Amino acid sequence: MEIKPFKVEEWMNEYEKEAVYDIAGTCVKNFSLSELFSFCGVDERDFMHNLSQKTLTYLNISGSDEYKNGICSLYKTLKPENVLSTVGAAGANHLVFYSLIEPGDEVVSVVPTYQQLYSIPESFGAKVKILRLRPENDFLPDLEELAALVTPKTRLICLNNPNNPTGALIDDDLLKKIANIAEKNGAYVLCDEVYRGLEENSVSSSIVDIYEKGISTGSMSKTFSLAGVRAGWVATKDKKVLASLFSHREYSLICCSVLDEAISALALENAGKIINRNKKILAENREILNNWLSAQNNYYCCAPKAGTTALLYYKKDVSSKVFCDRLSKQKGVFTTPGFCFELENCFRIGYGCEKSLLKRGMELLNEFAYGI
């Protein structure tokens, strides 16, 4: 089976280690274990002692009760039996495609988004139709264009909400209209919701709380600042899909890490507190970003409404790969070029980092723009 190179991950692997000013990250100031215990008001010695007593064997194959109950608290209508643990949202997305997509199936995916959502189904032999998200429409799906792409042969519609890399947010009304289009054609809707909870205002609804054939994927990486834990999930109320997911998962995973799920369960017990911490960081940094954008003419951006990333356009006639390569080598600033998202004349930044790092990155971006 052939698959296209995963451009964003290959770029990260090549440039991340040499970065002096890393404003490409997509997480919000990741916790250390000690910081997590302190933040959650848990005695570190007691927690680690209890953790060390756990038998390192296969436990609850679909995920621990504590972990799945914590996940369900993030939704309105989910029960633990609707949830299956995975290795990150990346593992969850892959499992959905592996379980549902066969050669010849039609799949509609938004672009720009995380490349998994269109390259994996394509590698499985699906006919992938692209729904372009455009800045003039605030990077939101155009319903007329979507309706024209979806047919009775469409197996799956792939969304990413909040969107990576643009920070666009599909509100509940638009999400319901997308679900109506899917329902008329008998299609499933997969929504990668890894940034859900990091909205500028109120939390957006999940596709599984709106649509019976909705499939939600999420993780502990972005919203909960625990990327190193490698814990994720897939959730759906469709019993047929759940059975297929479980069956396919047996061949590649069996179960997830007992240790990762225990740490994740602790974080989910304190979900509201962690989300408030991260939203505060993002709100303050978003203000820094917006003030910077309003004060200069070299870059422009469709203001992000959620998540941790923004897509910045530049006015120079140079490819995004060359732009970001030069920026890295000349200024030590690490960003992600637009070509990783099938775009040009733009790059992605992450603004969940330390304020001082973000400000310095912005300063160096200005210096670079004048000299390129």
C-alpha positions as CSV (number, residue, x, y, z in Angstrom):
1,M,0.0,0.0,0.0
2,E,1.4,3.4,-1.0
3,I,0.7,6.6,0.9
4,K,1.8,10.2,0.3
5,P,4.5,11.6,2.5
6,F,3.1,13.2,5.6
7,K,4.3,16.7,4.9
8,V,3.7,18.4,8.2
9,E,5.2,15.7,10.3
10,E,8.3,15.4,7.9
11,W,8.8,19.1,8.2
12,M,8.5,19.0,12.0
13,N,11.0,16.2,12.2
14,E,13.5,18.0,10.0
15,Y,13.4,21.5,11.5
16,E,12.2,21.2,15.1
17,K,15.4,20.1,16.8
18,E,17.4,23.1,15.4
19,A,14.7,25.7,16.3
20,V,15.8,28.5,18.6
21,Y,12.4,30.2,18.6
22,D,9.7,27.5,18.3
23,I,6.4,29.1,17.4
24,A,5.3,26.1,15.4
25,G,4.0,24.0,18.3
26,T,0.3,23.2,18.4
27,C,0.0,22.4,22.2
28,V,-0.6,24.8,25.1
29,K,2.4,24.8,27.4
30,N,2.7,21.1,28.2
31,F,2.7,19.9,31.8
32,S,5.4,17.9,33.4
33,L,4.1,15.2,35.7
34,S,5.0,17.2,38.7
35,E,3.3,20.3,37.4
36,L,0.2,18.2,36.6
37,F,0.0,16.8,40.1
38,S,0.5,20.2,41.7
39,F,-2.1,21.8,39.4
40,C,-4.6,19.1,40.2
41,G,-3.9,19.3,44.0
42,V,-2.7,15.7,44.1
43,D,0.1,14.4,46.3
44,E,2.8,13.3,43.9
45,R,4.2,10.5,46.2
46,D,0.7,9.0,46.8
47,F,-0.2,9.1,43.1
48,M,3.1,7.5,42.0
49,H,3.0,4.9,44.8
50,N,-0.5,3.9,43.7
51,L,0.6,3.9,40.1
52,S,3.5,1.6,40.9
53,Q,1.1,-0.9,42.4
54,K,-0.8,-1.4,39.1
55,T,-0.2,-4.7,37.4
56,L,1.2,-4.1,34.0
57,T,-1.0,-6.5,32.1
58,Y,-4.0,-6.2,29.7
59,L,-6.8,-4.6,31.7
60,N,-10.0,-3.2,30.3
61,I,-9.4,-3.7,26.6
62,S,-11.6,-0.8,25.4
63,G,-10.1,1.6,28.0
64,S,-10.2,1.9,31.8
65,D,-13.5,2.9,33.4
66,E,-12.0,6.0,34.9
67,Y,-10.5,7.1,31.6
68,K,-13.7,6.6,29.6
69,N,-15.9,8.2,32.2
70,G,-13.7,11.2,32.1
71,I,-14.0,11.3,28.3
72,C,-17.8,11.1,28.5
73,S,-17.8,14.2,30.7
74,L,-16.7,16.2,27.7
75,Y,-19.8,15.3,25.7
76,K,-23.6,15.8,26.3
77,T,-25.0,12.4,25.4
78,L,-22.1,9.8,25.4
79,K,-21.9,6.7,27.6
80,P,-18.7,4.7,28.3
81,E,-19.8,2.0,25.9
82,N,-19.7,4.6,23.1
83,V,-15.9,5.2,23.6
84,L,-12.8,3.3,22.5
85,S,-9.4,4.3,23.7
86,T,-6.6,4.8,21.1
87,V,-3.0,6.0,20.9
88,G,-3.7,9.7,20.4
89,A,-6.1,11.2,17.9
90,A,-3.8,10.1,15.2
91,G,-4.4,6.5,16.1
92,A,-8.1,7.2,16.4
93,N,-8.3,8.7,12.9
94,H,-6.3,5.9,11.4
95,L,-8.6,3.3,13.1
96,V,-11.7,5.0,11.6
97,F,-10.4,4.8,8.1
98,Y,-9.0,1.3,8.5
99,S,-12.3,0.1,9.8
100,L,-14.7,1.9,7.4
101,I,-13.1,2.6,4.1
102,E,-12.8,0.2,1.2
103,P,-11.5,0.7,-2.4
104,G,-14.0,2.7,-4.4
105,D,-15.7,4.4,-1.5
106,E,-16.3,8.1,-1.8
107,V,-14.8,10.3,0.9
108,V,-15.2,14.1,1.2
109,S,-12.6,15.9,3.2
110,V,-12.0,19.6,4.0
111,V,-8.7,21.2,3.1
112,P,-6.7,22.7,4.8
113,T,-6.6,20.2,7.6
114,Y,-4.5,17.5,9.1
115,Q,-3.3,15.4,6.2
116,Q,-4.5,12.2,7.7
117,L,-8.1,13.1,6.8
118,Y,-7.5,12.9,3.1
119,S,-4.3,11.0,2.5
120,I,-5.1,7.9,4.5
121,P,-8.5,7.2,2.9
122,E,-6.9,7.8,-0.5
123,S,-4.2,5.2,0.3
124,F,-7.0,2.7,1.1
125,G,-8.4,3.2,-2.5
126,A,-11.1,5.7,-1.7
127,K,-12.1,8.4,-4.2
128,V,-11.4,11.5,-2.2
129,K,-13.2,14.7,-3.0
130,I,-11.8,17.9,-1.6
131,L,-13.9,20.7,-0.1
132,R,-11.7,23.8,-0.1
133,L,-11.9,26.1,2.9
134,R,-11.2,29.7,1.8
135,P,-10.2,32.8,3.7
136,E,-13.0,34.8,2.1
137,N,-15.5,32.4,3.8
138,D,-13.6,32.5,7.2
139,F,-12.2,29.0,6.3
140,L,-15.7,27.5,6.9
141,P,-17.3,24.8,4.7
142,D,-19.5,26.2,2.0
143,L,-22.8,24.2,2.2
144,E,-23.6,24.5,-1.5
145,E,-20.2,23.1,-2.4
146,L,-20.5,20.4,0.1
147,A,-23.9,19.3,-1.1
148,A,-22.6,19.2,-4.7
149,L,-19.7,16.9,-3.6
150,V,-21.8,14.5,-1.4
151,T,-23.7,11.7,-3.2
152,P,-25.5,8.5,-2.2
153,K,-22.1,6.8,-2.8
154,T,-20.4,9.0,-0.1
155,R,-19.2,6.8,2.7
156,L,-17.7,9.5,5.0
157,I,-17.4,13.3,5.3
158,C,-14.2,14.4,7.2
159,L,-14.1,17.6,9.2
160,N,-11.7,19.1,11.7
161,N,-13.3,21.4,14.3
162,P,-11.8,23.6,15.5
163,N,-9.7,23.7,12.4
164,N,-5.9,23.1,12.2
165,P,-4.2,25.2,10.8
166,T,-6.6,28.2,10.6
167,G,-8.3,28.3,14.0
168,A,-11.7,28.5,12.2
169,L,-14.7,27.2,14.2
170,I,-17.8,25.5,12.8
171,D,-20.7,26.6,15.1
172,D,-23.6,24.4,16.1
173,D,-26.0,25.7,13.4
174,L,-23.5,25.1,10.6
175,L,-22.6,21.7,12.0
176,K,-26.2,20.6,12.1
177,K,-26.6,21.7,8.4
178,I,-23.6,19.6,7.5
179,A,-25.1,16.6,9.4
180,N,-28.4,17.1,7.4
181,I,-26.5,16.8,4.1
182,A,-24.8,13.7,5.4
183,E,-28.1,12.2,6.6
184,K,-29.8,12.7,3.3
185,N,-27.1,10.6,1.6
186,G,-26.6,8.0,4.4
187,A,-23.0,9.2,5.0
188,Y,-21.0,9.1,8.2
189,V,-19.3,12.3,9.5
190,L,-15.9,12.0,11.1
191,C,-14.9,15.1,13.0
192,D,-11.4,15.4,14.4
193,E,-12.1,17.4,17.5
194,V,-8.6,17.4,19.0
195,Y,-8.8,21.2,19.7
196,R,-12.4,21.1,21.1
197,G,-12.6,23.0,24.4
198,L,-10.2,25.7,23.3
199,E,-12.8,28.0,21.7
200,E,-12.6,31.7,22.2
201,N,-16.1,31.8,23.7
202,S,-18.4,28.9,24.6
203,V,-17.5,25.2,23.9
204,S,-18.7,24.0,20.5
205,S,-20.9,20.9,20.2
206,S,-19.5,17.6,19.2
207,I,-20.7,15.8,16.0
208,V,-21.7,12.8,18.1
209,D,-24.1,15.0,20.1
210,I,-25.7,16.2,16.9
211,Y,-25.7,13.3,14.5
212,E,-26.4,9.6,15.1
213,K,-23.8,8.6,12.5
214,G,-21.3,11.1,13.8
215,I,-17.8,9.9,14.8
216,S,-15.6,12.1,17.1
217,T,-11.9,11.7,17.7
218,G,-10.0,13.4,20.4
219,S,-6.9,13.2,22.6
220,M,-5.1,14.5,25.7
221,S,-2.5,16.3,23.6
222,K,-3.9,19.8,22.8
223,T,-6.8,20.7,25.1
224,F,-5.1,19.1,28.1
225,S,-1.4,19.8,27.4
226,L,-0.3,16.2,27.7
227,A,1.0,15.4,24.3
228,G,3.6,13.0,25.8
229,V,1.0,10.8,27.3
230,R,-0.2,9.6,23.8
231,A,-3.7,8.9,24.9
232,G,-6.7,9.5,22.6
233,W,-10.2,8.1,21.8
234,V,-12.8,7.5,19.1
235,A,-16.5,8.0,20.1
236,T,-19.7,7.2,18.3
237,K,-23.2,6.0,19.2
238,D,-23.4,3.9,16.0
239,K,-23.2,0.3,17.2
240,K,-22.2,-1.1,13.8
241,V,-19.3,1.3,13.6
242,L,-18.2,0.6,17.1
243,A,-18.2,-3.2,16.4
244,S,-16.0,-2.6,13.3
245,L,-13.7,-0.3,15.2
246,F,-13.2,-2.8,17.9
247,S,-12.6,-5.7,15.5
248,H,-10.0,-3.8,13.5
249,R,-8.4,-2.5,16.6
250,E,-7.7,-6.0,17.8
251,Y,-5.3,-6.5,15.0
252,S,-3.1,-3.5,15.7
253,L,-3.5,-2.4,19.3
254,I,-5.3,-4.9,21.7
255,C,-5.3,-2.2,24.4
256,C,-3.7,1.1,25.4
257,S,-1.2,1.8,28.2
258,V,-2.3,1.3,31.7
259,L,0.0,4.2,32.9
260,D,-1.1,6.6,30.2
261,E,-4.8,6.1,30.9
262,A,-4.2,6.6,34.7
263,I,-2.5,9.9,34.1
264,S,-5.2,10.9,31.6
265,A,-8.0,10.0,34.0
266,L,-6.5,12.4,36.6
267,A,-6.4,15.2,34.1
268,L,-10.0,14.5,33.0
269,E,-11.1,14.7,36.6
270,N,-9.8,18.3,36.5
271,A,-10.9,19.0,32.9
272,G,-12.6,22.3,33.7
273,K,-9.6,23.6,35.6
274,I,-7.1,22.7,32.9
275,I,-9.3,24.0,30.1
276,N,-9.7,27.4,32.0
277,R,-5.9,27.6,32.4
278,N,-5.3,26.9,28.7
279,K,-8.0,29.3,27.5
280,K,-6.5,32.0,29.6
281,I,-3.1,31.4,28.0
282,L,-4.5,31.4,24.5
283,A,-6.7,34.5,25.1
284,E,-3.7,36.5,26.2
285,N,-1.5,35.2,23.4
286,R,-4.2,35.8,20.8
287,E,-4.3,39.4,21.9
288,I,-0.5,39.6,21.4
289,L,-0.9,38.1,17.9
290,N,-3.8,40.4,17.0
291,N,-2.0,43.5,18.2
292,W,1.1,42.6,16.3
293,L,-0.9,42.0,13.1
294,S,-2.7,45.3,13.4
295,A,0.6,47.2,13.7
296,Q,2.4,46.0,10.5
297,N,1.8,45.4,6.8
298,N,3.9,42.4,6.0
299,Y,1.5,39.7,7.2
300,Y,-2.2,39.2,7.4
301,C,-4.4,36.6,8.9
302,C,-8.0,35.5,9.2
303,A,-8.3,35.8,13.0
304,P,-8.5,32.4,14.7
305,K,-11.7,31.7,16.8
306,A,-10.5,28.5,18.5
307,G,-7.6,26.1,18.9
308,T,-4.0,26.9,19.2
309,T,-2.9,27.8,15.6
310,A,-3.2,30.6,13.1
311,L,-2.5,30.8,9.4
312,L,-0.4,33.8,8.4
313,Y,-0.2,35.0,4.9
314,Y,2.8,37.1,3.6
315,K,3.1,39.4,0.6
316,K,6.5,38.2,-0.8
317,D,6.6,36.2,-4.1
318,V,8.4,33.2,-2.6
319,S,7.2,29.6,-1.9
320,S,6.2,28.8,1.6
321,K,8.9,26.1,1.8
322,V,11.6,28.5,0.8
323,F,10.1,31.2,3.1
324,C,10.1,29.0,6.2
325,D,13.4,27.4,5.5
326,R,15.1,30.8,5.2
327,L,13.3,32.1,8.3
328,S,14.6,29.1,10.2
329,K,18.2,29.4,9.0
330,Q,18.5,33.2,9.2
331,K,16.5,34.0,12.3
332,G,16.1,30.6,14.1
333,V,12.3,30.9,14.0
334,F,10.5,27.6,13.5
335,T,7.1,27.8,11.7
336,T,5.2,25.4,9.4
337,P,4.9,26.2,5.7
338,G,1.6,26.4,3.9
339,F,2.6,23.7,1.4
340,C,2.1,21.2,4.3
341,F,-1.6,22.0,4.1
342,E,-1.9,22.3,0.3
343,L,-1.6,26.1,0.4
344,E,1.0,28.7,-0.6
345,N,2.1,32.2,0.4
346,C,1.4,31.4,4.1
347,F,2.6,29.5,7.1
348,R,1.2,28.2,10.4
349,I,2.2,29.3,13.8
350,G,1.2,28.0,17.2
351,Y,0.4,30.6,19.9
352,G,0.1,28.4,23.0
353,C,3.7,29.0,24.0
354,E,5.3,31.3,26.5
355,K,4.4,35.0,25.9
356,S,8.1,36.0,25.7
357,L,8.7,33.4,23.0
358,L,5.7,34.5,21.0
359,K,6.7,38.2,21.2
360,R,10.3,37.5,20.2
361,G,9.1,35.3,17.3
362,M,6.8,38.1,16.1
363,E,9.7,40.6,16.3
364,L,12.0,38.3,14.2
365,L,9.2,37.8,11.7
366,N,9.1,41.5,11.1
367,E,12.9,41.7,10.7
368,F,12.8,38.8,8.3
369,A,10.0,40.3,6.2
370,Y,12.0,43.5,5.5
371,G,15.1,41.6,4.5
372,I,13.9,38.7,2.4
